[in-house]
């Protein structure tokens, strides 16, 4: 029997090798039973319609998974897990749970895409989730009573379920009870589905267009799209510079707070990445927004934030090496790749040690005092009268000046780079580009959307070349140091030593390619169109730069 033939229930559409996701669809419908109506009345109604018991009433345990930043939800998708023997059955569907995209069985401890069985579901999740961990976001427990409708020929034409459920979220004691009816259509009998749907709605049952997940989120007060990892503050051109800068810094502090627990727990590398970016952007903003805050205050917090940046650096470095490890192996001949595995084990050990030290520091009194002092400063109201030259000026004027000056620095240093320039000069340009991008992104709301997007896009391409060059420069040096450490610890075999040497040689070739590509990429960034856009947007300050 074909999968899409009449009589195949929707809940049995499991992953089939070679079958496209789009064809694996079944449109389920869910209805909320109002408390004033009650389960008994709806059960009697369904029996009157001819529904029969399909199986005894049983318990249900469901978990909706998503990343910390709700990447599946943002793409109108959902991932539901249910216990099945010693495994968990994962169902990948549209966000409302109506259209099933793929199903598979996975180990209960599977939390990353790489840990899922190879197949359609893994391939579908990988581009969205990437390196993020799958977290249990919403839990649902209760009882379900499966029913079915048959036609005169005894063929099943509709599957139903009457459910009593409790929904909660991990780490919270609050639960919410609800009753609902689920309709799972059988292909070829859409008319039956519509008739039962109309009957339920005539009894005041409320359809759930967002499905049980959407309703559960509303009950729990969870706003999945609240966290983005990006600064979403909307500034107005005439805001005082000190007020606008404090608003941006408060938002960045909120990003740090949001990721803090994930960094300490070591859930995935993106928590630390977002945390570090927020720290870096805060330092950049403090340093470039001259005469907006008292210099002594600026210097005090820049030093303390620098400590935080140094604290998180070693762990992030190890994260990056481990993320790049598959690429490292792919650069080697197939026969040599297994010889690199001792290096992976060494890096994993180093990462665990660095993370332990980082987590301890983030639980320390020193970090708590920094966070408290920083938050108190950012909550202070702007003084009515100030002697600081830029504090009370419109933020648009100050932002124009800072962006323009930083851009001019990028252009000046970029044009001075020649074939003989050392790696340190390109690294300096990379840091200047990073500061410019931070300013463009932080003050994005002050400018026209299209030209800003284009400028950031071109700047990012230049950053990618410079970043790859610098990263390869550091990696080549570090790999040599790692090999020496492994040698000292008796962990370096001749085969692994040779594999690392081959890898270093391959990375050196890639670095040379990056260096050759710099001139062309910088020329594109410095093209006439981009120069005109920077000039038009930022080169006319309201008053001379102070």
Buried (B, 14 or more C-beta within 10 A) or exposed (E): EEEBEEEBBBBEBBBBEEBEBEEBBBBBBBBBBBEEBEBEEBBEBBEEBBBEEBEEEEEBEBBBBBBBBBBBBBEEBBBBBBBEEEBBBBBBBBBBBBBBBBBBBBEEEBBBBEEBBEBBBBEBBEEBBBBBBBBBBBBBBBEBBBBBBEEEEEEBBBBBBBBBBBBBBEEEEEBBEBBBBBBBBBBBBEEBBEEBBEBBEEBEBBEBEBBBBBBBBEBBEBEBEEBEBEBEBEBEBEBBBBBBBBBBBBBBBBBBEBBBEBBBEBBBBBBBBBBBBBBBBBBBBBEBBBBBBEEEEBEEBBEBBEBBBEBBEBBBBBBBBBEBBEEBBEBBEEEBBEBBEBBBEBBBEBBEEBBEEBBEBBEEEEBEEBBEEBBEBBEEEBEEEBEBBBBBBBBBBBBBBBBBBBBBBBBEBBEEBEEEBEBEBBBBBBEBBBBBBBBBBBBBBBBEEEBBEEBBEBBBEBBEBBBBBBBBBBBBEEBEEBBEEBEEEEBBEEEBBEBBEBBBEBBBEBBEEBBEBBBEBBEEBBEEEBBEBBEEBBBEBEEEBE
